[in-house]
Amino acid sequence: MKTDKGLPPFIRTWKRFYWLVIIWLVVLILLFYWFTNHFG
Amino acid sequence: MSIVDWVVLAITLLAIVSYGVYRSRGIRNIDGYLLGNRSLSWYHIGFSVMATQASAITFLSAPGLAYSSGMSFVQFYFGLPLAMIVLSITFVPIFHRLKVFTAYEFLEKRFDVRTRVFTAFLFLIQRGVSTGITIYAPAIILSSILQINVTYTTLFIGSLVVIYTAYGGTKAVSYTQLLQMSIIFGGLLAAGYMVVHLLPQGIGFKEALHIAGKSGKTNAIDFTLDLNNQYTVWTGIIGGFFLQLSYFGTDQSQVGRYLTGSSIRESRIGLLMNGLLKVPMQFSILLIGILVFSFYQYNTPPIFFNKLELNKIENSSYQPEVEVLREKHIAVFENKKADIDRLTEALAADDEQQIDELRLRLQDADHQAKEIRADLVSLMKENDSKADTNDNNYIFLSFVTESFPKGLIGLLIAIVFMASMGATASAINSLASTTSIDIYKRFISKKGSEKSDLSASRIFTLVWGVFCMIIALYANRLGNLLEAVNILGSLFYGTILGIFVVAFYVRRAGGRAVLWAAIVTEITVVTIWQLDLMAFLWLNLVGCAGVVFFSLLFQQLFGDKAKPIK
């Protein structure tokens, strides 16, 4: 087993990858909020 | 089911099992058997983690939940992406660097053997019972389709999973899960397309969502601050975060998945992939549920979706009463259908006044339908006090078998089977890992040979498989299975997570303090649940915070010296 310090693909830093996940969650919540109001 | 469906079902299941067995051949020690020689890539880990969590219950209960209560359940998963980040930063590097087989092994390095065994014991109880439920869920499908006793279908499914898991261990589990998830995604897309395709002419995806929305089913987001509301944004983000962190960080069925990664990088990417995909996937499954709801606004739904129970009451002395209720049910639907047609026209014309008026009429019709259903359920209870009166888990299946074309029915049923097999295989594998590493190799066979350890692990896999099947035979009294699993998890996960949080972040706490803190907290959590003081998701937060608080308190009292991790 390697215990490397390899970086993630494309984004190049782990911090950016974590922010990407958080921003994606916020975008989803906003989309679902629109969905709730638009169709409800 | 037609011959074509049986062929599709048989080929799919056979292919999956054969592939798993083929890819896992040549295992010679428990490192290979329990951790796949720590050699897997991020996409293996990502799909394996998703397949482990997405049991058959996800595909049976979630659409049923959306059909009856709407989309609010999606909020339950909002804490998951955040939990994946914390895991990637904290848990993954520590577990990898310490080269542990199980999460509980780490607790002995940090605290003492009693804390390790206590936590492993909580896990074994919780996971053993939950796995029984995940076996039972698809067993009701076969039971319903073949009209045979659920006992036989439970034993059949359980045995199938136990055989390939006992043979191939973790590698068989991970390789089959990769294939399973690919087929599951394809099948879900096909199911979504078919539901829309089956709607009446002139009613498309958008119109179907509007119809469901006017009946309160598109309630995906709720920002209200209500401790007793099970699904809000806050319970999802806060309570869900603790539940998911505990599940992925301390439940061996998940820890065992990402410990198979060839490096920290591979394990991290696999977990973050889950963080990106899980919420949209769950939303899509719930969306199918509300589309099925819209379908049944234009087509008469069965008065009760569980055919076995319906047949039972129809063949009893209550048959005349059931017939009266059925006529009322059809009459309510016919009136409602006229209103739905008017609503469709009002939506097209954007006539707000008419839409509001019809919304009230539809709510009234729903209320009448619920009263008829309640009367039927009362009759079922009178006829048989042990009758299964919750048909949520049958809604999607009933729709699929009655409306989908030949071949696709077989594929959809295969998906439910595969989901169950994936989750069950991971769970049985993790139960065997914990028993082998935290009990057998720790206390009984400290210096056993590779061959004898491997044989013992296989025997533990078989024993846990049998235990889970026994639990499955009693799972039919638990109502909505998805909620039952999550409630059970919430009773234990908070405490387990609290122990790990103290291990990672409260450096001055020692083994004696954390053990007593965990015991006191677990008793508190079970008492709160018994007294129904709050929604179950909050129990995760209470459990975690309780262990941290009591650990600090007891540490002051005991004053033991903590053991640092090197």
Chai-1 contact restraints between the chains, C-beta under 6 A:
chainA,res_idxA,chainB,res_idxB,connection_type,confidence,min_distance_angstrom,max_distance_angstrom,comment,restraint_id
A,M1,B,R38,contact,1.0,0.0,6.0,A-B,restraint_1
A,K2,B,S263,contact,1.0,0.0,6.0,A-B,restraint_2
A,T3,B,H96,contact,1.0,0.0,6.0,A-B,restraint_3
A,T3,B,R97,contact,1.0,0.0,6.0,A-B,restraint_4
A,D4,B,S263,contact,1.0,0.0,6.0,A-B,restraint_5
A,G6,B,R265,contact,1.0,0.0,6.0,A-B,restraint_6
A,P8,B,I269,contact,1.0,0.0,6.0,A-B,restraint_7
A,F17,B,L272,contact,1.0,0.0,6.0,A-B,restraint_8
A,Y18,B,I85,contact,1.0,0.0,6.0,A-B,restraint_9
A,V21,B,P81,contact,1.0,0.0,6.0,A-B,restraint_10
A,V21,B,I85,contact,1.0,0.0,6.0,A-B,restraint_11
A,V21,B,L272,contact,1.0,0.0,6.0,A-B,restraint_12
A,V21,B,G275,contact,1.0,0.0,6.0,A-B,restraint_13
A,W24,B,L276,contact,1.0,0.0,6.0,A-B,restraint_14
A,L25,B,P81,contact,1.0,0.0,6.0,A-B,restraint_15
A,L28,B,V279,contact,1.0,0.0,6.0,A-B,restraint_16
A,F32,B,A220,contact,1.0,0.0,6.0,A-B,restraint_17
A,F32,B,I221,contact,1.0,0.0,6.0,A-B,restraint_18
A,Y33,B,I221,contact,1.0,0.0,6.0,A-B,restraint_19
A,F35,B,A220,contact,1.0,0.0,6.0,A-B,restraint_20
A,T36,B,T218,contact,1.0,0.0,6.0,A-B,restraint_21
A,T36,B,N219,contact,1.0,0.0,6.0,A-B,restraint_22
A,T36,B,A220,contact,1.0,0.0,6.0,A-B,restraint_23
A,T36,B,I221,contact,1.0,0.0,6.0,A-B,restraint_24
A,F39,B,L209,contact,1.0,0.0,6.0,A-B,restraint_25
A,F39,B,H210,contact,1.0,0.0,6.0,A-B,restraint_26
A,F39,B,G213,contact,1.0,0.0,6.0,A-B,restraint_27
A,F39,B,T218,contact,1.0,0.0,6.0,A-B,restraint_28
A,G40,B,G213,contact,1.0,0.0,6.0,A-B,restraint_29
A,G40,B,T218,contact,1.0,0.0,6.0,A-B,restraint_30
